[in-house]
Protein backbone atom coordinates (compact mmCIF):
# COMPACT_ATOMS: atom_id res chain seq x y z
CA UNK A 1 0.00 0.00 0.00
CA UNK A 2 1.20 3.42 -0.90
CA UNK A 3 2.09 5.76 1.97
CA UNK A 4 0.31 8.64 0.29
CA UNK A 5 -2.89 6.58 -0.17
CA UNK A 6 -2.65 5.48 3.46
CA UNK A 7 -2.18 9.09 4.60
CA UNK A 8 -5.17 10.26 2.48
CA UNK A 9 -7.35 7.47 3.80
CA UNK A 10 -6.31 8.32 7.37
CA UNK A 11 -7.07 12.02 6.75
CA UNK A 12 -10.56 11.23 5.35
CA UNK A 13 -11.28 8.99 8.30
CA UNK A 14 -10.10 11.69 10.71
CA UNK A 15 -12.43 14.20 9.01
CA UNK A 16 -15.40 11.82 9.31
CA UNK A 17 -14.65 11.11 12.98
CA UNK A 18 -14.34 14.84 13.62
CA UNK A 19 -17.66 15.44 11.87
CA UNK A 20 -19.34 12.66 13.86
CA UNK A 21 -17.89 14.19 17.06
CA UNK A 22 -19.40 17.59 16.19
CA UNK A 23 -22.75 15.94 15.43
CA UNK A 24 -22.61 14.14 18.77
CA UNK A 25 -21.91 17.42 20.60
CA UNK A 26 -24.85 19.10 18.83
CA UNK A 27 -27.14 16.21 19.68
CA UNK A 28 -25.94 16.27 23.31
CA UNK A 29 -26.65 20.01 23.55
CA UNK A 30 -30.15 19.58 22.13
CA UNK A 31 -30.78 16.59 24.38
CA UNK A 32 -29.72 18.61 27.43
CA UNK A 33 -32.12 21.39 26.42
CA UNK A 34 -34.96 18.92 25.93
CA UNK A 35 -34.33 17.28 29.31
CA UNK A 36 -34.28 20.68 31.02
CA UNK A 37 -37.51 21.76 29.27
CA UNK A 38 -39.16 18.43 30.11
CA UNK A 39 -38.24 18.76 33.77
CA UNK A 40 -39.54 22.33 33.87
CA UNK A 41 -42.83 21.25 32.27
CA UNK A 42 -43.20 18.34 34.69
CA UNK A 43 -42.75 20.67 37.66
CA UNK A 44 -45.20 23.21 36.20
CA UNK A 45 -47.68 20.44 35.43
CA UNK A 46 -47.50 19.19 39.04
CA UNK A 47 -48.05 22.73 40.35
CA UNK A 48 -51.08 23.11 38.08
CA UNK A 49 -52.50 19.76 39.24
CA UNK A 50 -52.03 20.82 42.86
CA UNK A 51 -53.78 24.13 42.14
CA UNK A 52 -56.70 22.38 40.40
CA UNK A 53 -57.05 19.98 43.33
CA UNK A 54 -57.01 22.91 45.76
CA UNK A 55 -59.65 24.80 43.76
CA UNK A 56 -61.84 21.70 43.46
CA UNK A 57 -61.68 21.17 47.21
CA UNK A 58 -62.52 24.82 47.76
CA UNK A 59 -65.51 24.55 45.42
CA UNK A 60 -66.70 21.43 47.23
CA UNK A 61 -66.36 23.18 50.58
CA UNK A 62 -68.27 26.21 49.29
CA UNK A 63 -71.00 23.95 47.92
CA UNK A 64 -71.26 22.18 51.28
CA UNK A 65 -71.63 25.55 53.06
CA UNK A 66 -74.08 26.95 50.51
CA UNK A 67 -77.66 27.57 51.47
CA UNK A 68 -80.03 24.78 50.57
CA UNK A 69 -82.28 25.42 47.61
CA UNK A 70 -85.78 26.73 48.14
CA UNK A 71 -88.61 24.28 48.53
CA UNK A 72 -91.01 23.71 45.68
CA UNK A 73 -93.76 25.73 47.38
CA UNK A 74 -91.43 28.72 47.88
CA UNK A 75 -90.37 28.49 44.24
CA UNK A 76 -94.06 28.61 43.26
CA UNK A 77 -94.57 31.70 45.46
CA UNK A 78 -91.48 33.29 43.91
CA UNK A 79 -92.84 32.64 40.42
CA UNK A 80 -96.20 34.18 41.30
CA UNK A 81 -94.40 37.21 42.76
CA UNK A 82 -92.26 37.55 39.63
CA UNK A 83 -95.45 37.35 37.53
CA UNK A 84 -96.67 40.47 39.33
CA UNK A 85 -98.90 39.16 42.13
CA UNK A 86 -98.67 39.59 45.89
CA UNK A 87 -98.01 36.41 47.88
CA UNK A 88 -98.07 37.97 51.34
CA UNK A 89 -100.97 37.53 53.76
CA UNK A 90 -101.72 41.28 53.60
CA UNK A 91 -102.32 41.65 49.83
CA UNK A 92 -102.42 38.02 48.69
CA UNK A 93 -103.54 37.57 45.09
CA UNK A 94 -103.78 41.24 44.18
CA UNK A 95 -101.69 42.70 41.37
CA UNK A 96 -98.48 44.57 42.20
CA UNK A 97 -98.70 47.96 40.52
CA UNK A 98 -95.74 48.68 38.24
CA UNK A 99 -93.96 45.63 39.72
CA UNK A 100 -93.23 47.51 42.94
CA UNK A 101 -91.44 45.57 45.65
CA UNK A 102 -93.36 44.30 48.64
CA UNK A 103 -91.37 43.63 51.81
CA UNK A 104 -94.15 41.38 53.11
CA UNK A 105 -93.98 39.19 50.01
CA UNK A 106 -90.19 39.10 50.08
CA UNK A 107 -90.34 38.08 53.73
CA UNK A 108 -92.73 35.25 52.90
CA UNK A 109 -90.52 34.00 50.09
CA UNK A 110 -87.01 34.56 51.50
CA UNK A 111 -87.50 35.47 55.15
CA UNK A 112 -87.03 32.14 56.89
CA UNK A 113 -83.99 31.21 54.80
CA UNK A 114 -82.16 34.36 55.87
CA UNK A 115 -83.03 33.90 59.53
CA UNK A 116 -81.38 30.44 59.56
CA UNK A 117 -77.93 31.95 58.93
Phi, psi and omega in degrees: 000141182284140180296320180295317179297318178297317178296316179297317179296317178298319180295316177298318180295319178298319178297317179296317179296319178297318179295317178297320178299317178296317178299318179297320178296318178297314179298319179298318179298313179295321178296318177300317179297317180295319179295318179296315179296318179298316179297316178300315180294324177296318179295314179298319179299317179296319178297319179294320176298317178298319180294317178297317177300316179299314180294322177296318178295322179294319178296318178297319179293319178296320180293324179291328181271352183292155179293144176293155180291159180290152177291167182297321180294321178292323176298322177295317177298319179297319179295317177300317180298316179294333177282355174106016181246149174284142176240004180278163181287346180280313185238023189312129174087344180278156181287141173274123181287129179053031180052040178291153179283149177231114183296331179293316178296315180298325178293322179295317184284311189248349190303311185289328178296319183288329182284343178287334184282000000 
